[in-house]
């Protein structure tokens, strides 16, 4: 069950081609949902995985979310052209903290529109960076993402001050209901943690420890 909901992730800046190839080979072997890589590796992953059921996922506006909307749009266009099918974009957290919700919703909606123009079945996951938000803010961010057309809300970049928590995942699921997926990401390094996230409501897991979750 777990393999099919894991985004097998490698976003370290020092990761080179050999590591990306290995990531793709592992994803094919274990039938993970996707590989999640930085945009410059999308074309390579798409080439390697073209005949497999493993999707190629990439990150947009990563890891801070502070890029201009136009930059996020172009990044999405290029990633789709290179073969990405899923796009994990970082919400503009500073604008959100300023309660400029109209900006945040427009930012998300433009990435959703761009992804779906390129790919009718393209998925956009919005990274909230929940460790920087209180409960009220997490719920509000979920509502904004949902209204903007996002397909998933996601806890964390893995580069922020904290990762996924059961409490955040549970709140996100309660807020979006069945209208949106929930992806738990950041700090999921063992099977017990993964299962706890699923029990709390996650239907996708982002982790670089996918093989460990399945084998230990």
Secondary structure, 3 states (H helix, E strand, C coil): CCHHHEEEEECCCCCCHHHHHHHHHHHHHHCCCEEEECHHHHHHHHHHCCCCCCEEEEEECCCCCCCCHHHHHHHHHHHHHHCCCEEEEECCHHHHHCCCHHHHHHHHHHHHHHHHHHCCCCEEEEECCHHHCCHHHHHHHHHHHHHCCCCEEECCCCCCCCCCCHHHHHHHHHHHCCCCEEEEECCCCCHHHHHHHHHHCCCEEEECCHHHHHHC
